[in-house]
Amino acid sequence: MNRLSIGIQSFFEPDLTFMNRSHTAEQAEAIIPMARQAGFENITADLIFGLPDQPMEYWAANLQKMIQLEVPHLSTYGLTVEERTPLFNQVERGVVRPLQDEDLADRYRFTMDYLREHGYEHYEISSFAKPGHRSQHNQIYWQHANYLGLGPSAHSLWWKTGSLAERWANVRNLRQYEALLEARQLPLDMREVLDLDTLANEYIMLRLRTSDGLDLNHLEHRYGVDLLLEKTDELAWMESEAYIAPIRNGIVRLTDSGKLLCDALTSKLLVT
């Protein structure tokens, strides 16, 4: 094991308090040097942008701090309001006002430009890497290849045949996980079989997130979906709006403008 993922989220105490994080700003600054002292050089860190009332200067400073600490891989996520969470309840009561979509987009545009200027490759919607530091295990997800997850709450995907795959997830609770193993039972929380249409949609969604792009030829040969035929109008519209780069060699790649609308554009290309 040579790669350590650290959920820093922010170097500012007000941000961490708002997100109900258990660590402090001081600990956030100390952890990366400590990780290096422990022998880890392949480090990735997470940051969250778009917090209500977070000054733009805070977000810029968070990115600058990561660059100063020479973190080779960053994952940046826009704050989302999920149902059945304390934040969702606060928004519903009007206690918290989420950032407007355009302001959130501005933060994301700034992030893309700033990190590229400092030598990071924007190789996936939320992921930025110095040369040679792409996440190997995440790339397996985005390639739609087999992977095994070990431990509580871990997910796995395995192709059973050329047209069927299985996904499963382990139980989240550590004590329940241990008890099931001691009883020689699989610690499963969920298991499902995925047909080829479902897998095709997953491939479209996963590949559009990456800078390598969606390979239309592979989609047709592996999943039986001819997107150039089935989604001609949608692809033409996306190209005319500059949401995707001109299609070359059967590869569909989102532009920076398209990355802002990744989920919406993906939905237009899914197999129905």
ROFI-568974 format. One record per residue (C-alpha): residue number from 1; residue in three letters; chain; x, y, z. Coordinates in nm, 3 decimals. Each point is the difference from the previous one (the first is absolute). Example, Ala and Ser with C-alpha at 12.3 -4.5 7.8 and 13.67 -1.06 7.14 Angstrom:
// residues 2
{drenlo:1, zaro:Ala, torvo:A, X:1.230, Y:-0.450, Z:0.780}
{drenlo:2, zaro:Ser, torvo:A, X:0.137, Y:0.344, Z:-0.066}
// end
This chain:
// residues 272
{drenlo:1, zaro:Met, torvo:A, X:0.000, Y:0.000, Z:0.000}
{drenlo:2, zaro:Asn, torvo:A, X:0.168, Y:0.321, Z:-0.115}
{drenlo:3, zaro:Arg, torvo:A, X:-0.281, Y:0.252, Z:-0.051}
{drenlo:4, zaro:Leu, torvo:A, X:-0.175, Y:0.197, Z:0.272}
{drenlo:5, zaro:Ser, torvo:A, X:-0.329, Y:0.187, Z:-0.050}
{drenlo:6, zaro:Ile, torvo:A, X:-0.064, Y:0.285, Z:0.246}
{drenlo:7, zaro:Gly, torvo:A, X:-0.338, Y:0.171, Z:0.041}
{drenlo:8, zaro:Ile, torvo:A, X:0.119, Y:0.349, Z:0.086}
{drenlo:9, zaro:Gln, torvo:A, X:-0.301, Y:0.185, Z:-0.156}
{drenlo:10, zaro:Ser, torvo:A, X:0.127, Y:0.343, Z:0.115}
{drenlo:11, zaro:Phe, torvo:A, X:0.284, Y:0.167, Z:0.188}
{drenlo:12, zaro:Phe, torvo:A, X:-0.239, Y:0.253, Z:0.159}
{drenlo:13, zaro:Glu, torvo:A, X:-0.166, Y:-0.054, Z:0.336}
{drenlo:14, zaro:Pro, torvo:A, X:-0.339, Y:0.158, Z:-0.095}
{drenlo:15, zaro:Asp, torvo:A, X:-0.027, Y:-0.236, Z:-0.298}
{drenlo:16, zaro:Leu, torvo:A, X:0.080, Y:-0.307, Z:0.210}
{drenlo:17, zaro:Thr, torvo:A, X:-0.248, Y:0.106, Z:0.268}
{drenlo:18, zaro:Phe, torvo:A, X:-0.274, Y:0.047, Z:-0.260}
{drenlo:19, zaro:Met, torvo:A, X:0.072, Y:-0.347, Z:-0.146}
{drenlo:20, zaro:Asn, torvo:A, X:0.001, Y:-0.151, Z:0.351}
{drenlo:21, zaro:Arg, torvo:A, X:0.348, Y:-0.146, Z:-0.051}
{drenlo:22, zaro:Ser, torvo:A, X:0.177, Y:-0.151, Z:0.296}
{drenlo:23, zaro:His, torvo:A, X:0.343, Y:0.139, Z:-0.087}
{drenlo:24, zaro:Thr, torvo:A, X:0.129, Y:0.357, Z:0.040}
{drenlo:25, zaro:Ala, torvo:A, X:0.165, Y:0.237, Z:-0.246}
{drenlo:26, zaro:Glu, torvo:A, X:0.328, Y:-0.049, Z:0.188}
{drenlo:27, zaro:Gln, torvo:A, X:-0.025, Y:-0.377, Z:-0.043}
{drenlo:28, zaro:Ala, torvo:A, X:-0.083, Y:0.045, Z:-0.369}
{drenlo:29, zaro:Glu, torvo:A, X:0.326, Y:0.189, Z:-0.053}
{drenlo:30, zaro:Ala, torvo:A, X:0.203, Y:-0.250, Z:0.201}
{drenlo:31, zaro:Ile, torvo:A, X:-0.123, Y:-0.327, Z:-0.150}
{drenlo:32, zaro:Ile, torvo:A, X:0.173, Y:0.009, Z:-0.339}
{drenlo:33, zaro:Pro, torvo:A, X:0.351, Y:0.062, Z:0.142}
{drenlo:34, zaro:Met, torvo:A, X:-0.074, Y:-0.274, Z:0.255}
{drenlo:35, zaro:Ala, torvo:A, X:-0.100, Y:-0.239, Z:-0.280}
{drenlo:36, zaro:Arg, torvo:A, X:0.327, Y:0.068, Z:-0.179}
{drenlo:37, zaro:Gln, torvo:A, X:0.196, Y:-0.059, Z:0.319}
{drenlo:38, zaro:Ala, torvo:A, X:-0.178, Y:-0.336, Z:0.025}
{drenlo:39, zaro:Gly, torvo:A, X:0.129, Y:-0.091, Z:-0.346}
{drenlo:40, zaro:Phe, torvo:A, X:-0.290, Y:0.092, Z:-0.231}
{drenlo:41, zaro:Glu, torvo:A, X:0.090, Y:0.198, Z:-0.311}
{drenlo:42, zaro:Asn, torvo:A, X:-0.300, Y:-0.099, Z:-0.213}
{drenlo:43, zaro:Ile, torvo:A, X:-0.261, Y:0.215, Z:0.173}
{drenlo:44, zaro:Thr, torvo:A, X:-0.343, Y:0.117, Z:-0.110}
{drenlo:45, zaro:Ala, torvo:A, X:-0.214, Y:0.251, Z:0.188}
{drenlo:46, zaro:Asp, torvo:A, X:-0.365, Y:0.103, Z:-0.024}
{drenlo:47, zaro:Leu, torvo:A, X:-0.136, Y:0.354, Z:0.003}
{drenlo:48, zaro:Ile, torvo:A, X:-0.361, Y:0.124, Z:-0.008}
{drenlo:49, zaro:Phe, torvo:A, X:-0.101, Y:0.326, Z:-0.168}
{drenlo:50, zaro:Gly, torvo:A, X:-0.326, Y:0.191, Z:-0.014}
{drenlo:51, zaro:Leu, torvo:A, X:-0.070, Y:0.024, Z:0.373}
{drenlo:52, zaro:Pro, torvo:A, X:-0.261, Y:0.265, Z:0.088}
{drenlo:53, zaro:Asp, torvo:A, X:0.169, Y:0.328, Z:0.092}
{drenlo:54, zaro:Gln, torvo:A, X:0.347, Y:-0.138, Z:-0.076}
{drenlo:55, zaro:Pro, torvo:A, X:0.204, Y:0.292, Z:-0.141}
{drenlo:56, zaro:Met, torvo:A, X:0.163, Y:-0.061, Z:-0.335}
{drenlo:57, zaro:Glu, torvo:A, X:0.329, Y:0.086, Z:0.170}
{drenlo:58, zaro:Tyr, torvo:A, X:-0.041, Y:-0.304, Z:0.227}
{drenlo:59, zaro:Trp, torvo:A, X:-0.039, Y:-0.234, Z:-0.295}
{drenlo:60, zaro:Ala, torvo:A, X:0.296, Y:0.148, Z:-0.185}
{drenlo:61, zaro:Ala, torvo:A, X:0.207, Y:-0.028, Z:0.317}
{drenlo:62, zaro:Asn, torvo:A, X:-0.099, Y:-0.367, Z:0.041}
{drenlo:63, zaro:Leu, torvo:A, X:0.130, Y:-0.078, Z:-0.348}
{drenlo:64, zaro:Gln, torvo:A, X:0.312, Y:0.209, Z:0.055}
{drenlo:65, zaro:Lys, torvo:A, X:0.075, Y:-0.187, Z:0.324}
{drenlo:66, zaro:Met, torvo:A, X:-0.022, Y:-0.336, Z:-0.181}
{drenlo:67, zaro:Ile, torvo:A, X:0.246, Y:0.126, Z:-0.261}
{drenlo:68, zaro:Gln, torvo:A, X:0.236, Y:0.127, Z:0.269}
{drenlo:69, zaro:Leu, torvo:A, X:-0.016, Y:-0.340, Z:0.170}
{drenlo:70, zaro:Glu, torvo:A, X:0.078, Y:-0.162, Z:-0.337}
{drenlo:71, zaro:Val, torvo:A, X:-0.294, Y:-0.239, Z:0.015}
{drenlo:72, zaro:Pro, torvo:A, X:0.022, Y:-0.201, Z:-0.325}
{drenlo:73, zaro:His, torvo:A, X:-0.372, Y:-0.083, Z:-0.031}
{drenlo:74, zaro:Leu, torvo:A, X:-0.311, Y:0.198, Z:0.089}
{drenlo:75, zaro:Ser, torvo:A, X:-0.370, Y:-0.080, Z:-0.003}
{drenlo:76, zaro:Thr, torvo:A, X:-0.229, Y:0.304, Z:0.012}
{drenlo:77, zaro:Tyr, torvo:A, X:-0.374, Y:-0.033, Z:0.056}
{drenlo:78, zaro:Gly, torvo:A, X:-0.279, Y:0.255, Z:-0.012}
{drenlo:79, zaro:Leu, torvo:A, X:-0.218, Y:-0.005, Z:0.310}
{drenlo:80, zaro:Thr, torvo:A, X:-0.325, Y:-0.186, Z:-0.065}
{drenlo:81, zaro:Val, torvo:A, X:-0.310, Y:0.004, Z:0.217}
{drenlo:82, zaro:Glu, torvo:A, X:-0.114, Y:-0.359, Z:0.055}
{drenlo:83, zaro:Glu, torvo:A, X:-0.343, Y:-0.088, Z:0.136}
{drenlo:84, zaro:Arg, torvo:A, X:-0.026, Y:-0.136, Z:0.354}
{drenlo:85, zaro:Thr, torvo:A, X:0.310, Y:0.188, Z:0.115}
{drenlo:86, zaro:Pro, torvo:A, X:0.036, Y:0.281, Z:0.257}
{drenlo:87, zaro:Leu, torvo:A, X:0.102, Y:0.238, Z:-0.279}
{drenlo:88, zaro:Phe, torvo:A, X:-0.315, Y:-0.084, Z:-0.198}
{drenlo:89, zaro:Asn, torvo:A, X:-0.212, Y:0.078, Z:0.306}
{drenlo:90, zaro:Gln, torvo:A, X:0.181, Y:0.331, Z:0.051}
{drenlo:91, zaro:Val, torvo:A, X:-0.061, Y:0.097, Z:-0.362}
{drenlo:92, zaro:Glu, torvo:A, X:-0.367, Y:-0.097, Z:0.027}
{drenlo:93, zaro:Arg, torvo:A, X:-0.041, Y:0.220, Z:0.308}
{drenlo:94, zaro:Gly, torvo:A, X:0.180, Y:0.289, Z:-0.166}
{drenlo:95, zaro:Val, torvo:A, X:0.283, Y:-0.005, Z:0.252}
{drenlo:96, zaro:Val, torvo:A, X:0.255, Y:-0.063, Z:-0.277}
{drenlo:97, zaro:Arg, torvo:A, X:-0.014, Y:0.145, Z:-0.349}
{drenlo:98, zaro:Pro, torvo:A, X:0.192, Y:-0.209, Z:-0.256}
{drenlo:99, zaro:Leu, torvo:A, X:0.234, Y:0.164, Z:-0.246}
{drenlo:100, zaro:Gln, torvo:A, X:-0.166, Y:0.096, Z:-0.328}
{drenlo:101, zaro:Asp, torvo:A, X:0.073, Y:-0.225, Z:-0.298}
{drenlo:102, zaro:Glu, torvo:A, X:0.192, Y:0.271, Z:-0.186}
{drenlo:103, zaro:Asp, torvo:A, X:0.218, Y:0.070, Z:0.304}
{drenlo:104, zaro:Leu, torvo:A, X:0.067, Y:-0.373, Z:0.036}
{drenlo:105, zaro:Ala, torvo:A, X:0.094, Y:-0.014, Z:-0.370}
{drenlo:106, zaro:Asp, torvo:A, X:0.239, Y:0.293, Z:0.049}
{drenlo:107, zaro:Arg, torvo:A, X:0.177, Y:-0.190, Z:0.279}
{drenlo:108, zaro:Tyr, torvo:A, X:0.034, Y:-0.304, Z:-0.225}
{drenlo:109, zaro:Arg, torvo:A, X:0.130, Y:0.204, Z:-0.296}
{drenlo:110, zaro:Phe, torvo:A, X:0.255, Y:0.165, Z:0.227}
{drenlo:111, zaro:Thr, torvo:A, X:0.108, Y:-0.341, Z:0.131}
{drenlo:112, zaro:Met, torvo:A, X:0.054, Y:-0.142, Z:-0.348}
{drenlo:113, zaro:Asp, torvo:A, X:0.202, Y:0.300, Z:-0.117}
{drenlo:114, zaro:Tyr, torvo:A, X:0.203, Y:0.046, Z:0.317}
{drenlo:115, zaro:Leu, torvo:A, X:0.109, Y:-0.362, Z:0.036}
{drenlo:116, zaro:Arg, torvo:A, X:0.088, Y:-0.034, Z:-0.368}
{drenlo:117, zaro:Glu, torvo:A, X:0.216, Y:0.310, Z:0.029}
{drenlo:118, zaro:His, torvo:A, X:0.187, Y:-0.173, Z:0.280}
{drenlo:119, zaro:Gly, torvo:A, X:0.072, Y:-0.319, Z:-0.191}
{drenlo:120, zaro:Tyr, torvo:A, X:-0.297, Y:-0.221, Z:0.088}
{drenlo:121, zaro:Glu, torvo:A, X:-0.175, Y:-0.213, Z:-0.261}
{drenlo:122, zaro:His, torvo:A, X:-0.379, Y:0.019, Z:0.020}
{drenlo:123, zaro:Tyr, torvo:A, X:-0.054, Y:-0.363, Z:-0.091}
{drenlo:124, zaro:Glu, torvo:A, X:-0.347, Y:-0.053, Z:0.152}
{drenlo:125, zaro:Ile, torvo:A, X:-0.283, Y:0.233, Z:0.102}
{drenlo:126, zaro:Ser, torvo:A, X:0.111, Y:0.018, Z:0.364}
{drenlo:127, zaro:Ser, torvo:A, X:0.360, Y:-0.117, Z:-0.031}
{drenlo:128, zaro:Phe, torvo:A, X:0.326, Y:0.185, Z:-0.063}
{drenlo:129, zaro:Ala, torvo:A, X:0.343, Y:-0.163, Z:-0.010}
{drenlo:130, zaro:Lys, torvo:A, X:0.361, Y:0.089, Z:-0.048}
{drenlo:131, zaro:Pro, torvo:A, X:0.160, Y:-0.200, Z:-0.287}
{drenlo:132, zaro:Gly, torvo:A, X:0.021, Y:-0.368, Z:0.094}
{drenlo:133, zaro:His, torvo:A, X:-0.236, Y:0.031, Z:0.297}
{drenlo:134, zaro:Arg, torvo:A, X:-0.339, Y:-0.097, Z:-0.139}
{drenlo:135, zaro:Ser, torvo:A, X:-0.193, Y:-0.222, Z:0.240}
{drenlo:136, zaro:Gln, torvo:A, X:0.048, Y:-0.355, Z:-0.123}
{drenlo:137, zaro:His, torvo:A, X:-0.295, Y:-0.149, Z:0.185}
{drenlo:138, zaro:Asn, torvo:A, X:-0.239, Y:0.280, Z:-0.101}
{drenlo:139, zaro:Gln, torvo:A, X:0.101, Y:-0.051, Z:-0.362}
{drenlo:140, zaro:Ile, torvo:A, X:-0.116, Y:-0.361, Z:0.031}
{drenlo:141, zaro:Tyr, torvo:A, X:-0.347, Y:0.130, Z:0.094}
{drenlo:142, zaro:Trp, torvo:A, X:-0.005, Y:0.240, Z:-0.294}
{drenlo:143, zaro:Gln, torvo:A, X:0.117, Y:-0.271, Z:-0.239}
{drenlo:144, zaro:His, torvo:A, X:-0.292, Y:-0.217, Z:0.117}
{drenlo:145, zaro:Ala, torvo:A, X:0.236, Y:-0.285, Z:0.081}
{drenlo:146, zaro:Asn, torvo:A, X:-0.013, Y:-0.259, Z:0.279}
{drenlo:147, zaro:Tyr, torvo:A, X:0.083, Y:0.115, Z:0.352}
{drenlo:148, zaro:Leu, torvo:A, X:-0.030, Y:-0.149, Z:0.349}
{drenlo:149, zaro:Gly, torvo:A, X:-0.073, Y:0.205, Z:0.311}
{drenlo:150, zaro:Leu, torvo:A, X:0.107, Y:-0.136, Z:0.338}
{drenlo:151, zaro:Gly, torvo:A, X:-0.133, Y:0.108, Z:0.337}
{drenlo:152, zaro:Pro, torvo:A, X:-0.320, Y:0.157, Z:0.137}
{drenlo:153, zaro:Ser, torvo:A, X:-0.207, Y:0.195, Z:-0.257}
{drenlo:154, zaro:Ala, torvo:A, X:0.237, Y:-0.096, Z:-0.284}
{drenlo:155, zaro:His, torvo:A, X:-0.147, Y:-0.043, Z:-0.349}
{drenlo:156, zaro:Ser, torvo:A, X:0.103, Y:-0.243, Z:-0.273}
{drenlo:157, zaro:Leu, torvo:A, X:-0.075, Y:-0.056, Z:-0.370}
{drenlo:158, zaro:Trp, torvo:A, X:0.071, Y:-0.318, Z:-0.193}
{drenlo:159, zaro:Trp, torvo:A, X:-0.081, Y:-0.095, Z:-0.358}
{drenlo:160, zaro:Lys, torvo:A, X:-0.156, Y:-0.349, Z:-0.001}
{drenlo:161, zaro:Thr, torvo:A, X:-0.035, Y:-0.026, Z:-0.378}
{drenlo:162, zaro:Gly, torvo:A, X:0.040, Y:0.234, Z:-0.295}
{drenlo:163, zaro:Ser, torvo:A, X:-0.351, Y:0.135, Z:0.059}
{drenlo:164, zaro:Leu, torvo:A, X:-0.060, Y:-0.030, Z:0.374}
{drenlo:165, zaro:Ala, torvo:A, X:0.178, Y:0.138, Z:0.304}
{drenlo:166, zaro:Glu, torvo:A, X:-0.063, Y:-0.016, Z:0.371}
{drenlo:167, zaro:Arg, torvo:A, X:0.035, Y:0.276, Z:0.257}
{drenlo:168, zaro:Trp, torvo:A, X:-0.005, Y:-0.047, Z:0.374}
{drenlo:169, zaro:Ala, torvo:A, X:0.062, Y:0.202, Z:0.315}
{drenlo:170, zaro:Asn, torvo:A, X:0.103, Y:-0.104, Z:0.350}
{drenlo:171, zaro:Val, torvo:A, X:-0.187, Y:0.101, Z:0.313}
{drenlo:172, zaro:Arg, torvo:A, X:0.107, Y:0.333, Z:0.146}
{drenlo:173, zaro:Asn, torvo:A, X:0.006, Y:-0.089, Z:0.369}
{drenlo:174, zaro:Leu, torvo:A, X:0.339, Y:-0.131, Z:0.115}
{drenlo:175, zaro:Arg, torvo:A, X:-0.137, Y:-0.225, Z:0.275}
{drenlo:176, zaro:Gln, torvo:A, X:-0.260, Y:-0.150, Z:-0.234}
{drenlo:177, zaro:Tyr, torvo:A, X:0.271, Y:-0.051, Z:-0.263}
{drenlo:178, zaro:Glu, torvo:A, X:0.223, Y:-0.182, Z:0.250}
{drenlo:179, zaro:Ala, torvo:A, X:-0.288, Y:-0.212, Z:0.133}
{drenlo:180, zaro:Leu, torvo:A, X:-0.096, Y:-0.117, Z:-0.349}
{drenlo:181, zaro:Leu, torvo:A, X:0.359, Y:-0.095, Z:-0.080}
{drenlo:182, zaro:Glu, torvo:A, X:0.032, Y:-0.189, Z:0.329}
{drenlo:183, zaro:Ala, torvo:A, X:-0.318, Y:-0.188, Z:-0.094}
{drenlo:184, zaro:Arg, torvo:A, X:0.158, Y:-0.076, Z:-0.339}
{drenlo:185, zaro:Gln, torvo:A, X:-0.267, Y:0.198, Z:-0.182}
{drenlo:186, zaro:Leu, torvo:A, X:0.055, Y:0.253, Z:-0.275}
{drenlo:187, zaro:Pro, torvo:A, X:-0.034, Y:0.350, Z:0.153}
{drenlo:188, zaro:Leu, torvo:A, X:-0.225, Y:0.125, Z:-0.278}
{drenlo:189, zaro:Asp, torvo:A, X:-0.236, Y:0.294, Z:0.023}
{drenlo:190, zaro:Met, torvo:A, X:-0.100, Y:0.002, Z:-0.369}
{drenlo:191, zaro:Arg, torvo:A, X:0.053, Y:-0.211, Z:-0.311}
{drenlo:192, zaro:Glu, torvo:A, X:-0.135, Y:0.062, Z:-0.351}
{drenlo:193, zaro:Val, torvo:A, X:0.043, Y:-0.136, Z:-0.350}
{drenlo:194, zaro:Leu, torvo:A, X:0.044, Y:0.264, Z:-0.272}
{drenlo:195, zaro:Asp, torvo:A, X:-0.123, Y:-0.056, Z:-0.355}
{drenlo:196, zaro:Leu, torvo:A, X:0.170, Y:0.139, Z:-0.309}
{drenlo:197, zaro:Asp, torvo:A, X:-0.224, Y:0.309, Z:-0.033}
{drenlo:198, zaro:Thr, torvo:A, X:0.073, Y:0.096, Z:0.360}
{drenlo:199, zaro:Leu, torvo:A, X:0.369, Y:-0.060, Z:-0.053}
{drenlo:200, zaro:Ala, torvo:A, X:-0.003, Y:0.207, Z:-0.320}
{drenlo:201, zaro:Asn, torvo:A, X:-0.152, Y:0.294, Z:0.187}
{drenlo:202, zaro:Glu, torvo:A, X:0.260, Y:-0.036, Z:0.273}
{drenlo:203, zaro:Tyr, torvo:A, X:0.279, Y:0.000, Z:-0.258}
{drenlo:204, zaro:Ile, torvo:A, X:-0.139, Y:0.317, Z:-0.161}
{drenlo:205, zaro:Met, torvo:A, X:-0.025, Y:0.173, Z:0.338}
{drenlo:206, zaro:Leu, torvo:A, X:0.343, Y:-0.109, Z:0.121}
{drenlo:207, zaro:Arg, torvo:A, X:0.192, Y:0.078, Z:-0.318}
{drenlo:208, zaro:Leu, torvo:A, X:-0.152, Y:0.344, Z:-0.053}
{drenlo:209, zaro:Arg, torvo:A, X:0.146, Y:0.097, Z:0.337}
{drenlo:210, zaro:Thr, torvo:A, X:0.355, Y:-0.063, Z:-0.122}
{drenlo:211, zaro:Ser, torvo:A, X:0.238, Y:0.200, Z:-0.214}
{drenlo:212, zaro:Asp, torvo:A, X:0.062, Y:-0.317, Z:-0.206}
{drenlo:213, zaro:Gly, torvo:A, X:-0.363, Y:0.022, Z:-0.103}
{drenlo:214, zaro:Leu, torvo:A, X:-0.276, Y:-0.235, Z:-0.110}
{drenlo:215, zaro:Asp, torvo:A, X:0.117, Y:-0.248, Z:-0.266}
{drenlo:216, zaro:Leu, torvo:A, X:-0.299, Y:-0.046, Z:-0.233}
{drenlo:217, zaro:Asn, torvo:A, X:0.164, Y:-0.291, Z:-0.182}
{drenlo:218, zaro:His, torvo:A, X:0.055, Y:-0.190, Z:0.325}
{drenlo:219, zaro:Leu, torvo:A, X:-0.355, Y:0.081, Z:0.107}
{drenlo:220, zaro:Glu, torvo:A, X:-0.136, Y:-0.156, Z:-0.318}
{drenlo:221, zaro:His, torvo:A, X:0.223, Y:-0.309, Z:-0.002}
{drenlo:222, zaro:Arg, torvo:A, X:-0.015, Y:-0.081, Z:0.373}
{drenlo:223, zaro:Tyr, torvo:A, X:-0.350, Y:0.120, Z:0.092}
{drenlo:224, zaro:Gly, torvo:A, X:-0.186, Y:-0.009, Z:-0.331}
{drenlo:225, zaro:Val, torvo:A, X:-0.091, Y:0.370, Z:0.001}
{drenlo:226, zaro:Asp, torvo:A, X:0.060, Y:0.216, Z:-0.308}
{drenlo:227, zaro:Leu, torvo:A, X:-0.023, Y:0.345, Z:0.154}
{drenlo:228, zaro:Leu, torvo:A, X:0.082, Y:0.178, Z:-0.326}
{drenlo:229, zaro:Leu, torvo:A, X:-0.315, Y:-0.156, Z:-0.144}
{drenlo:230, zaro:Glu, torvo:A, X:-0.226, Y:0.009, Z:0.306}
{drenlo:231, zaro:Lys, torvo:A, X:0.096, Y:0.346, Z:0.129}
{drenlo:232, zaro:Thr, torvo:A, X:0.093, Y:0.185, Z:-0.319}
{drenlo:233, zaro:Asp, torvo:A, X:-0.198, Y:0.315, Z:0.081}
{drenlo:234, zaro:Glu, torvo:A, X:0.115, Y:0.014, Z:0.361}
{drenlo:235, zaro:Leu, torvo:A, X:0.367, Y:-0.031, Z:-0.092}
{drenlo:236, zaro:Ala, torvo:A, X:-0.033, Y:0.258, Z:-0.276}
{drenlo:237, zaro:Trp, torvo:A, X:-0.164, Y:0.245, Z:0.241}
{drenlo:238, zaro:Met, torvo:A, X:0.270, Y:-0.053, Z:0.263}
{drenlo:239, zaro:Glu, torvo:A, X:0.272, Y:0.064, Z:-0.256}
{drenlo:240, zaro:Ser, torvo:A, X:-0.176, Y:0.313, Z:-0.134}
{drenlo:241, zaro:Glu, torvo:A, X:-0.025, Y:0.136, Z:0.356}
{drenlo:242, zaro:Ala, torvo:A, X:0.369, Y:-0.083, Z:0.061}
{drenlo:243, zaro:Tyr, torvo:A, X:-0.090, Y:-0.232, Z:0.288}
{drenlo:244, zaro:Ile, torvo:A, X:0.206, Y:-0.273, Z:-0.166}
{drenlo:245, zaro:Ala, torvo:A, X:0.310, Y:0.028, Z:-0.214}
{drenlo:246, zaro:Pro, torvo:A, X:-0.036, Y:-0.093, Z:-0.368}
{drenlo:247, zaro:Ile, torvo:A, X:-0.027, Y:-0.378, Z:-0.013}
{drenlo:248, zaro:Arg, torvo:A, X:0.323, Y:-0.151, Z:-0.131}
{drenlo:249, zaro:Asn, torvo:A, X:0.072, Y:-0.374, Z:-0.035}
{drenlo:250, zaro:Gly, torvo:A, X:-0.328, Y:-0.077, Z:0.175}
{drenlo:251, zaro:Ile, torvo:A, X:0.094, Y:0.174, Z:0.328}
{drenlo:252, zaro:Val, torvo:A, X:-0.245, Y:0.233, Z:0.176}
{drenlo:253, zaro:Arg, torvo:A, X:0.168, Y:0.239, Z:0.245}
{drenlo:254, zaro:Leu, torvo:A, X:-0.165, Y:0.268, Z:0.210}
{drenlo:255, zaro:Thr, torvo:A, X:0.135, Y:0.353, Z:-0.024}
{drenlo:256, zaro:Asp, torvo:A, X:0.034, Y:0.212, Z:0.314}
{drenlo:257, zaro:Ser, torvo:A, X:-0.348, Y:0.137, Z:-0.069}
{drenlo:258, zaro:Gly, torvo:A, X:-0.128, Y:-0.354, Z:-0.036}
{drenlo:259, zaro:Lys, torvo:A, X:0.157, Y:-0.107, Z:0.328}
{drenlo:260, zaro:Leu, torvo:A, X:-0.220, Y:0.255, Z:0.176}
{drenlo:261, zaro:Leu, torvo:A, X:-0.304, Y:-0.189, Z:-0.135}
{drenlo:262, zaro:Cys, torvo:A, X:0.138, Y:-0.353, Z:0.009}
{drenlo:263, zaro:Asp, torvo:A, X:-0.301, Y:-0.168, Z:0.163}
{drenlo:264, zaro:Ala, torvo:A, X:-0.253, Y:0.176, Z:-0.223}
{drenlo:265, zaro:Leu, torvo:A, X:0.193, Y:-0.082, Z:-0.317}
{drenlo:266, zaro:Thr, torvo:A, X:0.048, Y:-0.361, Z:0.107}
{drenlo:267, zaro:Ser, torvo:A, X:-0.375, Y:-0.042, Z:0.049}
{drenlo:268, zaro:Lys, torvo:A, X:-0.056, Y:0.098, Z:-0.365}
{drenlo:269, zaro:Leu, torvo:A, X:0.221, Y:-0.285, Z:-0.120}
{drenlo:270, zaro:Leu, torvo:A, X:-0.124, Y:-0.284, Z:0.216}
{drenlo:271, zaro:Val, torvo:A, X:-0.165, Y:-0.301, Z:-0.160}
{drenlo:272, zaro:Thr, torvo:A, X:-0.374, Y:-0.010, Z:0.072}
// end
